[in-house]
Amino acid sequence: VPAGSAPIGIGFDVSVVPEGALSYLDRSQVSGRVFNTFQFGGYIAWRDAGRRTVFVDPRGNVDIQLLERAQLARREPSVLDDLHRRFGFESAVIAYPAGVRDWMALDVALPHPAWALVYWDDVALVYLRRSGPHASVVARDEYRFAKPANGPAAIQKAALDPVSAAGVDSELRRAVAASDSFYPKTLLGVALTARNELNDAIGLLLAARSDAPPAKRAGVAAWLGIAY
């Protein structure tokens, strides 16, 4: 780490752990077992000991077949259903999938109709089972139109679609208000650029570029260049 870029000491870099997602679950009084992405398991187990247990804990021995099924569950609803029946989790805290994505209709992070996206930030996405014990939280917080895991190009298309445009705008503004993350600001800036609301878009994208970690600034700057 370059001198002067971070404080000296022991702690967690919140830009790489799902602190925002877990704080959301705290506020929503969601506890118990969590279906989690592999790399989040250690932090969740450490932070939330006594409140939450993880589905995959990378600190110990992980059954390779179970790990493979956990990865497959993010693409195959029937596999996720089987794991839910066996392990009883009602929430999911997962990382963004890798690669380029621009689909509008299908949420590529967790394409299961029984699970609803209720929170997202730069690091993680939170899903709750629609018919589970947290149905009231789903009714309050679900993101029905904005699918951040699908990437900016999908948001750009959705912002121009007559069916989804108003919902996307409202949900992106809610996500911006819910956290200080750069990614919601980026996606709202992209949506406003698509609709030629350029002054507001540039302001958001400038703020997003300022808030983004160094590795992400180039991507934000590309959309800022389009807005200019």
N, C-alpha and C positions, 0 to 999 in steps of 0.2 A: 504494500500500500504506500503510495507516495507520501512523503513527509507533509504533515499539516492537513491531509485530506480526511483523517478520521481520528477520533479520540483514542488515547491509549488506555487499554483495560480489557476486561473480560465481559463479553455480552453478546447479543445477537444483532446482526444486521437485518433490520425489519424489511429491507428491500428484497430479501430472499426467503423470508419465512412468512407463514400465513397469519400474521398477527391481526390484521384487519378482519379477516374472515372469522377468527376465533373470538375477537371482540364483538362482532356481530352476533355470533351464537350466544355469547354471554348475555347481551342485551335482550335477545329473544328467548332466553331461558331454555335453550336447546342443549341437552346434555346426553350422556350415554355413549354408546359405541359410534364411531365415525368411520365411514368408508373414505379412505384417504389415498392420495398419491404417495408412492414409496418415499420420496425425499422429505415429505412433511411429517412422517410418522414420529421421528425422534423429538421434534420440537413440540408437537401436540402432546405426546406422552409426558414430556418434562413440564410443560407449562400447565397442563390441565389434569395433573395427577389427582385422582379422587373425584373428578367431575366428568371426564371423558376417557374412553379407551379407544385405541386405534385398531383398525382392521389389519394394517401392515405396519410392523415396527421394525425399521431397518437396523436397530441396534442389536438384535438377536438373530438367531437362526430363523430364516424364512423358508417355508416349504416352497420349492421351486414351482411345483404344479399349481399351488394356490396363488403364487405371485403371477404366474402366467394367466390364470383365470381372472385375477384382478385387473390385469391390463386389458384382457379381452372384454371384460364387462363394460368398459367405456365405449365399446363399439357395438356390442351385442346385447340388446335388452334382456334376452332370455337368460344369459349368464348372470347379469346383475340381479335378476329376479331370484335365481337359484341361490346366490350368495346372500341376498337379503333374508331368504327363508332360513338359511343355516345360521347366520350370524346376527340377525336382528338389528342392523343399523338403520337409522331413520334420517341421517344427514350425511352429506358428502362434502369433503373439502379437497378440491383437486386443482392441479396445475393446468396451465394452458397447454393444449397440444402443440407440438412442433409442426413446422411446415407452413406453406401458403394455403390460405383458406379464403373462399369468397362466396360460399353458399349462403342463401338467404333463409330458406325455410327450415333447414335442419340444424339444430345446435350441435356442432361437431364435438364439443367438449363432453357432452353426455346426452346422446340422442335417444332418450327414453321418455315416452309420453307420460309415464307415471311420476316423473321427477321434475321439479320446477326450480329454475334458477332464481335465487332470492337475494344474492349479494355477489359483487365482484369488485376487484380493484386491480392494481398492477400485477399482483402476485398470484392470486387464487380466486376460484369461483366456489360458491356455496350452493348446494342443491338440497332440497327437502322433498320427502315423498308426499305427494299430493293428498293421499288418503290416509296418511299416518297421523300421529298424535299432534303434529304441528301444522295441521291444515289451516288453522286461523292465521298463522304466520305467512303461509303461502298466499292466502287470499289478500293479505295486506301488502306483501313485498314482491310478488312474482314479477319478473321481467318477461313480458310476453312477446315483445317486438325486437328489442335490442339484444343481439346475441354477440357479445364481445369476443368470444373465442373464434368466431368466423372471420374476424379481421376487418380492417377499415374498408376494404373494397365492398364487402357485404353491407356494411353500414351505409356506404355511399349509395348503393342500389336501393336499399330499404328506405332511405330518406327521400327518394324520388318516386317511390311506389305509392299510389293514392290510398291503398288499403292500410299501409303500415306507417306512413310518414308522420302522422300526428303522434302515434304511439311511440315511435322511435325517439322523436324529439323530447317528449315528456319523460321517458325512461332515462335517456342520457342526461338530462338536466337533473334528475333525481340522483343518478350515480355521481355526478359532479358534486352535488351538495352533500352526499353521504361520506365522502372521503377527500383527502388532499392528493389523491393519486393523479398521476399524469395521464394514464390511459383513458379514463372517462373524458377528460378535457380534450384529448386527441380525437376521440371518436365523435364527440359533439362538434368539434371544429371541422372534421371531415364532412359531417352531415350538413352543417351550415354552408360550407363551401359548395357542396352539391346544389344547394338551393340559392346560390349567389348572395347569401347574407355575409358578405366578405369582411366587413369591419369587425363584426362579432367573432367570425371564424378566426381571423388573424389574432385578435386579442387572446382567445382561448389557446390557440396553438403556440403563441409566444409563452404563455404561462405553462403550458405542457412541456415545452422544450426546456424551460428553466427548471421545472420540477423533475424531469426525467433523469435517471442515472446516465452516466456518460455513454454506456453501450447502447442506449436507446435513443439518444438525441438525434442521430442521423436520420432515423426513420421519421421522427416528428418533423424534422427540418424539411424533409421531402414534401410532406403534406403542407407545410407552411409555404414552401416555394410555389406549390400549385395555387394556394389561396392568393398569394401576391400576384 
